[in-house]
């Protein structure tokens, strides 16, 4: 009886997670992709890389255009995009579960706007540590809960800007910098660095950014919609 019940629960969870993945459409903003790409390329264009939550594979395609030297792998709950070339490996999997990959398979893991969709960020951090080789690098982005827009949303509407009902069930886990630092330190990462992506919507009018109206003068924590974290394994 327990096995039947567990199977029903697992099927229900998978349907819910698939609904959440489809709601996000597997995409990140151009500002997020550009910022991730800039940080990726700071240390060259080589290595075995995993895009964790690859979605529509926009970032992978840009790395191919940049002539990335090394194995490229994408994993997502969504199916393999038809347009990516055959040499890119693809794994369709529930990111709430461990991947069917060997320990130490990758030099670099990139995960843009994914961790906020997942149920257990500590399990994800441990999985990243398992998948990376010693000296490996992690690049991760997530909504910035400490911006003016997000803090005002918390005060006025009772939740952070990207976690209101309009973002549910896609966004379920809101994390602050301190949360990320604690979680990834616990998982064994070091040299954790944070950057703010230079695009932040104005409260009530998020289609207009602080950067547009101030010609780029306002930036940083209070004026950014997304945070980027870079971390390393010893």
C-alpha positions as CSV (number, residue, x, y, z in Angstrom):
1,X,0.0,0.0,0.0
2,X,2.8,2.4,0.8
3,X,4.4,1.8,-2.5
4,X,1.2,2.7,-4.3
5,X,0.7,5.8,-2.2
6,X,4.4,6.9,-2.8
7,X,3.9,6.4,-6.6
8,X,0.8,8.6,-6.6
9,X,2.6,11.3,-4.6
10,X,5.6,11.1,-6.9
11,X,3.4,11.5,-10.0
12,X,1.5,14.4,-8.4
13,X,4.8,16.1,-7.5
14,X,6.2,15.6,-11.0
15,X,3.1,17.1,-12.6
16,X,3.4,20.1,-10.3
17,X,7.1,20.6,-11.0
18,X,6.5,20.3,-14.7
19,X,3.7,22.9,-14.4
20,X,6.2,25.2,-12.6
21,X,8.9,24.6,-15.2
22,X,6.5,25.4,-18.1
23,X,5.3,28.6,-16.3
24,X,8.9,29.9,-16.3
25,X,9.3,29.1,-20.0
26,X,12.9,28.1,-19.3
27,X,14.3,31.5,-20.0
28,X,16.3,34.2,-18.2
29,X,16.4,37.9,-19.1
30,X,19.1,39.1,-21.6
31,X,20.7,41.1,-18.7
32,X,21.1,37.9,-16.6
33,X,22.5,35.9,-19.6
34,X,24.9,38.7,-20.5
35,X,26.1,39.0,-16.9
36,X,26.6,35.2,-16.5
37,X,28.4,35.0,-19.9
38,X,30.8,37.8,-18.8
39,X,31.7,36.1,-15.6
40,X,32.1,32.7,-17.3
41,X,34.5,34.0,-19.9
42,X,36.8,35.8,-17.4
43,X,38.6,32.5,-16.9
44,X,38.7,31.5,-20.5
45,X,36.6,29.3,-22.8
46,X,37.6,25.8,-21.8
47,X,36.4,23.1,-19.6
48,X,33.6,20.6,-19.2
49,X,30.5,22.7,-18.3
50,X,27.1,21.9,-17.1
51,X,24.2,24.3,-17.4
52,X,21.9,23.3,-14.6
53,X,18.4,24.4,-15.6
54,X,19.3,25.0,-19.3
55,X,15.7,25.7,-20.4
56,X,15.7,26.9,-24.0
57,X,19.6,26.7,-24.1
58,X,20.1,30.4,-24.9
59,X,23.3,30.5,-22.8
60,X,24.7,27.2,-24.3
61,X,24.1,28.5,-27.8
62,X,26.0,31.7,-27.0
63,X,28.9,29.6,-25.6
64,X,29.0,27.7,-28.9
65,X,29.1,31.0,-30.8
66,X,32.1,32.0,-28.6
67,X,33.8,28.7,-29.6
68,X,33.8,27.1,-26.2
69,X,36.5,24.4,-26.0
70,X,35.2,21.5,-23.9
71,X,32.2,19.4,-23.3
72,X,28.8,21.3,-23.0
73,X,25.9,19.6,-21.1
74,X,22.5,20.9,-20.4
75,X,20.0,19.5,-17.9
76,X,16.4,20.6,-17.4
77,X,12.9,19.2,-16.7
78,X,11.9,20.5,-20.1
79,X,12.8,18.4,-23.2
80,X,15.9,19.1,-25.4
81,X,15.5,22.2,-27.5
82,X,15.4,21.2,-31.2
83,X,17.8,23.9,-32.3
84,X,20.9,22.9,-30.2
85,X,23.6,21.0,-32.1
86,X,24.1,17.3,-31.6
87,X,27.5,17.7,-29.8
88,X,25.7,19.3,-26.8
89,X,24.7,16.6,-24.3
90,X,21.2,16.9,-22.8
91,X,19.7,15.3,-19.8
92,X,16.0,15.7,-19.1
93,X,15.6,15.3,-15.4
94,X,13.8,16.7,-12.3
95,X,16.3,19.1,-10.7
96,X,14.9,18.5,-7.3
97,X,16.5,15.1,-7.5
98,X,20.2,14.0,-7.8
99,X,21.4,13.8,-11.4
100,X,22.6,10.5,-13.0
101,X,26.1,11.9,-13.4
102,X,29.4,10.7,-11.9
103,X,31.0,12.6,-9.1
104,X,33.5,15.2,-10.3
105,X,32.1,15.3,-13.9
106,X,32.4,19.1,-14.5
107,X,34.9,22.0,-14.2
108,X,32.1,24.6,-14.3
109,X,28.4,24.7,-13.4
110,X,26.2,27.6,-14.4
111,X,22.7,27.9,-13.1
112,X,20.8,31.1,-14.0
113,X,17.4,31.8,-12.3
114,X,16.9,28.2,-11.2
115,X,17.5,27.8,-7.5
116,X,14.4,29.9,-6.6
117,X,12.3,27.2,-8.5
118,X,13.6,24.3,-6.4
119,X,12.4,22.9,-3.1
120,X,15.7,22.3,-1.2
121,X,18.5,24.7,-1.9
122,X,20.9,22.9,0.5
123,X,20.4,19.6,-1.4
124,X,21.1,21.5,-4.6
125,X,24.3,23.0,-3.2
126,X,25.5,19.6,-2.1
127,X,24.7,18.2,-5.6
128,X,26.8,21.0,-7.2
129,X,29.7,20.1,-4.9
130,X,29.4,16.5,-5.8
131,X,29.3,17.2,-9.6
132,X,32.2,19.6,-9.6
133,X,35.9,18.6,-9.8
134,X,38.3,20.0,-7.2
135,X,39.0,23.6,-8.0
136,X,35.7,23.7,-9.9
137,X,33.6,26.9,-10.3
138,X,29.9,27.6,-9.8
139,X,28.1,30.6,-11.2
140,X,24.5,31.1,-10.0
141,X,21.9,33.8,-10.3
142,X,18.6,34.4,-8.5
143,X,16.3,37.3,-7.8
144,X,17.7,39.9,-5.5
145,X,15.5,40.2,-2.5
146,X,17.3,43.2,-1.1
147,X,16.5,45.8,-3.8
148,X,14.2,48.8,-3.2
149,X,11.6,47.2,-5.4
150,X,11.6,43.9,-3.6
151,X,11.7,45.3,-0.1
152,X,8.8,47.7,-0.8
153,X,6.9,44.7,-2.2
154,X,7.6,42.8,1.0
155,X,6.3,45.7,3.1
156,X,3.3,46.5,1.0
157,X,2.2,43.2,-0.5
158,X,3.6,40.8,2.0
159,X,6.2,39.0,-0.1
160,X,9.3,39.8,-2.2
161,X,8.7,41.2,-5.7
162,X,9.4,38.0,-7.6
163,X,7.5,35.8,-5.2
164,X,4.0,37.3,-5.5
165,X,1.1,35.1,-6.7
166,X,1.8,36.1,-10.3
167,X,5.2,34.3,-10.0
168,X,3.8,31.1,-8.4
169,X,4.2,28.2,-8.8
170,X,7.4,28.9,-10.7
171,X,9.2,30.8,-7.9
172,X,9.0,29.1,-4.5
173,X,12.3,29.7,-2.6
174,X,13.5,33.2,-1.9
175,X,17.1,33.5,-0.8
176,X,19.1,36.4,0.6
177,X,22.9,36.8,0.2
178,X,23.4,35.6,3.7
179,X,21.3,32.5,3.0
180,X,23.4,31.8,-0.1
181,X,26.6,32.3,1.7
182,X,25.6,30.0,4.6
183,X,24.2,27.3,2.3
184,X,27.2,27.1,-0.1
185,X,29.8,27.4,2.7
186,X,28.1,24.4,4.4
187,X,28.3,22.5,1.1
188,X,32.1,23.0,1.0
189,X,32.4,26.0,-1.3
190,X,34.8,28.9,-0.7
191,X,35.8,32.3,-2.0
192,X,32.1,33.2,-2.5
193,X,31.6,36.4,-4.4
194,X,28.5,38.4,-5.2
195,X,27.7,40.7,-8.1
196,X,24.6,42.8,-9.0
197,X,23.2,42.6,-12.5
198,X,22.8,46.1,-13.8
199,X,19.1,46.0,-14.5
200,X,16.5,46.8,-11.9
201,X,12.8,47.7,-12.3
202,X,11.3,50.7,-10.6
203,X,8.5,49.8,-8.1
204,X,5.1,49.8,-9.8
205,X,6.7,50.4,-13.2
206,X,9.2,47.4,-13.5
207,X,9.4,47.7,-17.3
208,X,11.3,51.0,-16.6
209,X,14.7,50.5,-15.0
210,X,16.7,52.7,-12.6
211,X,19.6,52.4,-15.1
212,X,17.5,53.9,-17.9
213,X,16.3,56.9,-16.0
214,X,19.6,57.7,-14.4
215,X,21.8,56.8,-17.5
216,X,23.4,54.0,-15.5
217,X,24.4,56.1,-12.5
218,X,22.3,54.0,-10.1
219,X,23.4,50.4,-9.7
220,X,24.2,47.8,-7.0
221,X,22.1,46.1,-4.4
222,X,19.3,48.5,-4.1
223,X,18.8,48.9,-7.8
224,X,19.2,45.4,-9.2
225,X,16.6,42.8,-9.8
226,X,19.1,39.9,-9.8
227,X,22.1,38.8,-7.9
228,X,25.0,36.7,-9.3
229,X,27.1,34.5,-7.1
230,X,30.4,33.0,-8.0
231,X,31.9,30.3,-5.8
232,X,34.7,27.7,-5.9
233,X,35.5,24.3,-4.6
234,X,38.9,23.9,-2.9
